[in-house]
Amino acid sequence: MSAPEANGTDPAALAVRIMPMRRRHLRSVLRIENQVAHRGWSLGLFMSELATRDGRIYLVAKVGPEVVGYAGALLAGDDAHVTTISVDPRWQGRRIATRMLLVLARKAIERGAQALTLEVRASNEPAIQLYRRFGFVPAGVRANYYSDLGEDALVMWASDVGSAEYAQRLAAIETGLPTVTEIEEVGW
């Protein structure tokens, strides 16, 4: 039984809140990070990223009091590099990653990003399909990027994200969500 079914939450009525990641969230973030299939980030790395406020965007997704996902991006010039995005396996399939990527993309655009980039495991088809919906296209391969898995990374880019057309793409994605995402605007 998945977490939403176990706690009585109807997926169509899922209330997801997105807020800036804070140190108080790191225990929950690391719990999720330790469930991923490859060598995850350390507490020190997350602490370092949170301490570097300029040029970084890190957020968490919560359902009720529980952190169910997190995402982050590094801004460099006109580019925003999605550094991490993960959803607790018990909450996957509820479009939480979609909600986080919507917020991450919009916050990056607000800060001047004209392109988004990321790496994804070449075999992670659900994630690749998510990124394609956001306009990401393959641009190359990083051989053995996930060395602990012996797996390549697909490098993907979304260009012209500051355009009206891209804003329409994001609006269409958001319209397709079953419920409204609550966004805590303080602290970005």
N, C-alpha and C positions, 0 to 999 in steps of 0.2 A: 504494500500500500504506500503511495507517495505521501509526502508531507502534507500537501493541500487536502488530500482525502482523509488523512489521519487526523488532521485538526479541524475538519469540518468546513474548510474554505472551498467554496465553489470557484473553480478556475475562472468562470465568466464574471465573478464578482471580486476578483483578487484586487485588493488595495495595496499597491506598491508605492512606497515612498523612496525617492532618490535624494540623497544629501551628500555634502562633502564628507570624505573620509576623514576621520579624526583618530587620534591615538587610542581612544577608548574602544574603537571598532576593531583594533588589530588582532585581538584574541580570536574573534569570530572570523576575521579575514584569513588568519593563519589556519584555522580549523578547516576552512574551505580549501585553501591553498594546498594543504597536506593531502587532500583527496584527489588532486589532479594526477594525470597519468605520467607526468614527467617531473623532473627535479624542480621544485617550486622555489619561490622567493623566500628569503630569510626575514626575520623580524628586523634585523639591521638594515636591510635594503628598503623595506617599507618605511622604516623610521627616517632614513636618509631622504627618500622621495618626499615624504610629508614635510620634512624640514626645509626643503627647497620649494618654497611657495611660488616663486616666479617661474613661469614656464612649465608648470605642472598642473594637471587636473586629475584628482583622484576622488572617486565617489563610491558610495555603497548603496545597495538596494535593500530595503527592509520591508518585511511583511509583518505587521504587528511589531513586537519588540525584537524579532529575529533578523539578523543580517543574513540575507540569502544570496548575495552576490556583490561583486565589486569590479571596478574598471578604472583604468588610468591612461593618461596620455602625457607625452612630453612634447612641448611646443618648441620648434626651432625655426626661426624665420617665418616663412609662409607655410611651413609644414607642421602637421601634428602627427606624431607617431603613437599609435595605440600600443601601449607597453604591456597591458594586461587586461583581460576580461574573463571573468569566471563566475559561474553560478553553482551553488550547492547542488550536487547531483540529485538530492531529494526534491529540488524545486525546478529542475530543468524541464523544458517543454511548456513552460508557462509564459514565454515571451519576456522574461525578465532581462535577458541579454539584449533583446531588441530595445527595451525601454532604456537600459543603461547606455547603449550605443547612441540612441537618439539624443540623450542629454549630453553625452561626451562630445558628439559631433557639433551640437549647437553651441556648447561652451567654447569649443576650439574655434569655431567660426566667429563667435563674439570677440575672441582674442586675436583675430586676424588671420586664421588659417585659411589657405586657399586649396590645400590638398591634405588628404589623410592617407596614412600608410600603416601597414602592420605586417607581421609574419604569422602564419598559421600552419599547424601540422598539415602536411600534404594529404594525409588520410582523414582529416577531420571534416568530412563532407557537410555535416549540419552547420558547422561554423562558416565554411566557405559559402554555403548557400545564403546564410544570414548576411555576410559581407557583400555578396553580389547584389542583394536587395538594396543595400546602401550605396551601390554604384562602384564598389571596389572591383577592379579587374586585375588578373594576374600580370605581374611585371617581371618575374624572374623566380629563381629557386636558390635557396641557400642550402648547399649540400651539408648533410649531417648536422644541421642547426640544433636539432634536439638530440645531441650526442648520447645522452643516457638511454634514448629509445632507438638510436640508430636510424633516425628519420629526418628527412628533408623538411624545410619550411618553404611554403609558397609565399612569395612576397607579393602583396597586393596594394594597389593605389586607387584612391578616388580623387579625381581632379575637379577643379572648378567648383569646390564646395561652397564658395561664397556667392555663387550665382543664384538668380531667381529660380532657375530650373531645379537646382539642388534643394532649395528651400521647399519647392513643391513636392519633390521626392520624399523629403522628410515628413512633410505634412500628410502625404498619402500613407506613409508607413504608420504614422501616429493614428490616423483615422481608422486603420485596420485593427488597432488594439481593442480588446473587448471592454476595457475600462480605462478611465483617466488615470494617468500617472501623477502622483503628487510630488512636486519638486520643492525642496526646502531651498529658498533663494539666498539665505544668509550665509556668508562665509566663502563664496566662490571667488 
